[in-house]
Amino acid sequence: MKRIVLTGGGTAGHVTPNIALIPELKKEGWDIHYIGTENGIEHSLISKEKDVTYHIINSGKLRRYMDIKNFTDPFRVVHGVGQSINLIRKLKPNIIFSKGGFVSVPVVLGGWANRVPIIIHESDITPGLANKISFPFASKVCTAFPETVQHFKGDKGIYAGIPLRKELLAGDAELGRKICGFKDKKPVLMVMGGSLGAVAINKLIRNILGRLISRFNVVHLCGKNNLDTSLMDVPQYKQFEYVSEELPHIMAMASLIVSRAGANSIYEFLALKKPNILIPLPLSASRGDQILNAQSFERQGFSKVLDQDTLTEDELLIAILDVYANRQKYIDNMSKTNHTKSTEKILELINKLAK
């Protein structure tokens, strides 16, 4: 039996592409194992997948800033490497597919020590720290953006896009309206800030909510513990901390999206041809990857980008009204591309490299 080990975690963006691959791997008869941490989001998301065996290892977060845990987490990483070496020796997989995040580093090193072919996937334009560390040990690196290939020497880098869940492309807009309780046919503004939410975006949207709901129904994915109980009874406004099975239907219903600029999310908007406004994480809170992602999409005419550090409520409202009024221009630009074949490209590479 063909056996594959998947890894990746820390945020949903390091897990959802693996979730997109899983049903296709099952169709091809792969025995699927996932290596992650006990308390990471990868555990809660992958535990919902049938016929996927989950293995727990230790790992430490790789930080670019000062933190007391920087002195203890290296020992957790070393422990995780040892666990991964022993686990992979026992599993004897044909190949490892790593989506990145700090949990992936011990798994990649463990796979390399056991001479297992390794494919890494990088979602952002510039490689993250975990993938920078893992790159020398990989057979190939799949990139989401064509610009990223240049960061990997030799012929290791391959532009492949991002695997998307097929169910995402089969959402039902009417079901989305029922889920949100929207009774009329007003256009729907969808607001999301990633799996952890975005406090700055949440605050801006709620401060202009009265003006928004005169034109739109608003569905707001606000992140864990970020619900505003004072707004629960506003019929044109529906809040969720996080959605999973409902997401395809909510996205199908959306006329316009306001979002962070995580690579997985913006490629979903592109595949669904949803006009969007991107408010990337600022440099004060990130390494700048979302800013570069957003700039790439704006250059291609897929998105309008706003700067969180200078953004006012009036500017956000004007941008929402402008993008909605000119939505067909964005839809036409997105219609010129086809980013729905990434899963097939990556599966082909997995089968080619599997020992």
N, C-alpha and C positions, 0 to 999 in steps of 0.2 A: 504493500500500500504506500502511496505517496504521502509524505508527511511534511507539513509546513509549520514553522513557528512564526507567529505574528507578535509584534511588540510595539509599544508606543503609549504615551500617557502624560498625565499632568494637567492637560486641558482636553476638552471635547475635540478640538481640532486635531489632536494627535491620535484620536481614536476613530472618528467617523469614517475616514477613508478605509481603514481596516474593516469596519462594519460593511462598507460598500463592497469590499472584495469577498467577504465571507460566503454569501449565497452563491456566487459564481465559482468559488473554490469547491464548494459542496457539490455543485453540478458536475464538476470534473473529477469527483471522487477523492479529493484530498482529505487526509486526516488532519484536523486543524487544532493546534495548541496555541495558547496565548500566554505570554509571560508579562506580568505587571506587578504593581505593588498592592498591598492589602487595602490601603485606605484611599488610593487614587481614584479619580473619576473613571479610569479605564476598568476598574473592577466592577463598579455599579453598572456600566454600560454593557460590558461583555458578558456579565452574568445573565443577561436577558437572552443571549444567543444560544440556541439549542445546538447540541453536538459540537461544542467548542470546549476543550478542556483548559481550565485556567490554572496557572501556576504562579505562586506568590514568591517574590524575592525582595530583599532589602535594596534600597537605593537612596541616594542623597540628592538634593537639589543642587544644580550647578548655577551659582549666582554670579552676577557681574558686579554686585555691590557688597558692602561690608555687612556682615551678619555673624553673630556668635556661632551659628550653626555651620558656618564655613569651616570651622575647626573640627567639627564632629562628623559632618556628612561625608568627607572623604573616606572615613573608616566604614561608613555604611555602603558606599560605592564599592570599596574593595571587598567587603563581605558579599555584596550582590554579584560581583564578578566570580567569586568562588562558587556561589550557589548556581550561577548560570553555567559555568563550565561543567559542573557535575550533572546538572539537569539536562543539558544538551547532549552530553555524552550518553546519558541514559535514553533520551528520546530518539537520538540518531535521525534528526530531520534531514530531508533532502535540500531544504533551503530555509533561510530566515528573511522575513520582510519586516523592516523597521520603519515606523512612521515618525520617529524622533521623540523628543521630550527626554527628561533626565533618566527615566526608567530604562530607556533603550540602550544606554551606554554599556552597562554590565552585560546585557544580552548580546550585543554586537561583539564585545570582547570575548565572551564565552563561546560564541559561534566561531570566531576567528581561531581561537585556541583549539577548537575541534575540527578545523578545516572545513567548515560548512559554508557554502556560497551565501553571500549576504547582499540583499538589495536594500538601499536606503531611499526613502522618499522625502524630499524637501519641498514644503509648500510655499515658502516665502521667497522673495527675489534674492535676498542675501541669506546664506545658510545660518541656522541657529547654532548656538554653542555646542549642543549635544551632537549635532550632525557634523560639525567641524572636527570634533574629537573622533567621531566614528568613521569619517571618510576614508582614512588610510587603510582601514580593515575591510572595506566594502568592495564587492565585485563591480557593482554599478550603482549610480545615484540617479533616480528619476526626479525631474524637476517639474514644478507646476508652471513656471514662467520660462519662456525661451531665454530671457536675459540671464537666468541663473546658471546655465550650462557653463559659461565662461569661468565660473568660480572653481570648477573641478578640472584638474590637470588631466592630460591624456584624453582617452576616449571614454572615461568613466561616466561622464554626465550625459543624460538622455532626456530631452524634453518630452514629457508624457502627459502633462496636465494633472488633474486631480480626480481620483475615482469618485463617482457620485452614486448614491443609492438610487436604484431604478424606481423605487416607490416615490421618491421625491418628484420625479417627472410625471407621476400619475395622480396628482392631487385633484380633488373635487372642490371647486370654488363654492358651490352651494352648500356642501357639507361644512366647509370652513365657516360660512356665515351662520350655520346652525350651531356649530361649536362655540362661536363667539356671541350668539344671541342677537345678531344684527338683523333687524326686521326690514329695513329699507334697502334701496339699491345704490346708496351713496358710494362713491369710490372709497377704497380701504387703504389707509396708511398703516403700514406695518413698521414697528420700531423694535430693534433688537440690539443688544450690546455684547453678544457672545455668551458662552455658557455661564460666566460669572456675573453677567450684567455690566452696566456702565452707569455709575451714579451721576456723572456729569450730564450724560444724554438724558437719563431719566428726569433729572431736575428741569432741564430746558424744555422737554416735551410737556411736562405737567404744568409748567408756568404759562405755556401758550395753549393749553388744552381747550380752554373756552373758545378761542378763536379757531382752533383746528376743527372741532366737532361741528361747526356751522357748515363746513365743506366736506368733511370726511368722517367715516367711522374709523376709529383708531384701535388697533390691536397692539399691545405692548408686552414684549418679552423682556421683563425688567431684571431678571436674575434673582438668585436665592436671597430670601429675607428682604427683598426690595419692594414688596407690594405696598401700595398706599391705601390703607383701609378707608380713608375719608372719601375715596373716589370709587368705591365698590358699586355704588348705585347709579352711576352715570351710564345710561343705556348705550351711548355711542362709543363707550370706552371699555375695552376688555383687557384685563391684566393677567399675565401668567408669569410665574417664576421661571419656569422652563417647560418646554414641550418636546415630545418625541414623536409618538405615532400621529399626533395632530398636525405636525409641522407641514407635511406636504399639502394638506388641505388649506391651511392658513396662508401658505405662500402662494398657492394657486389663486386664492381670493384677492391677494394684495395687488393694488394698482401702482403702488410706489413704496419703496423701502428706505428707511433711515437706519444706518447700521455702523458699527465698527468696520474695520477693513481686514479682518482675518481672511486668509487666503481661501479656506474652505467655503466660507459663507459667500464671498464675492463671486467665486466660480459657480456656486449654486444660482446666484442671481443671474449670471451670464447664461447658464444653461436654460433657465426659465424665462430669459429675456424680460427681466423686471427692472424698469428704471429705478435708479437708486442714488441716494446721497450718502457719501461715506464721511464719517468723522473718525479718522484713525487715532489710535492711542498716541498721545504726544510723547516727545522725547523724554520728558520728565518721568514717564511711567513705563518706558519700553526702550528697546534698542533701535527703534525707528523702522522696523520691518513693515508695520502696517502703513506707515507714511509712503514708503516705496511701492507697496502693493497698490495703494489708492492712486498714486501718481501714474502708474502704468495703466490702470483702467481709465483714468481721466484722459490720458493721451490718446487712447484708442476710441474715445467717445462713448464709453459704456457708463460712466458715472460722473457725478459732480462731487467735488471734494471740498470740505470745510475744515478750518483749523480750530480745534477745540479751545486753544489758549486765547483766541481773540473773538470767538463766536458769541454773538448776542442773540437774545430771543427773537428780535425783529429780523435779524439776518437769516436765522433758521427758518422762520415762517415764510419769508420771501423766497428762499431757496426751494422750499417744499412746493409752493405755488408755481414757481417758475418751471421746475422739473416736471411737475404734473402737466402743466400747459404744453410743454414741449416733449411729452413722453414718447411720441412717435419717432422723433429723431433718435432717441436712445435705443428704442426697440429696433429700428432699422440698422443701426450700427452693430448691435449685438447679433442680429440675424445674419450678418455676413460671416460669422465664425461658427465652428462646430466643435464644442468642447465636451461632447457626450461620449466619446470613444476612448477615454482615458483608461477605463477599467479593462477594456480589451487589450490595449497596448501593454499594460502592466502584467496581465495574465500571460500574454505571449512571452514576455521577458522571464517571468517566473518559470514557465515550462522549459524555456531554452536553457536557463542556467542551473536548474535543479540537477543535482548529481545523482 
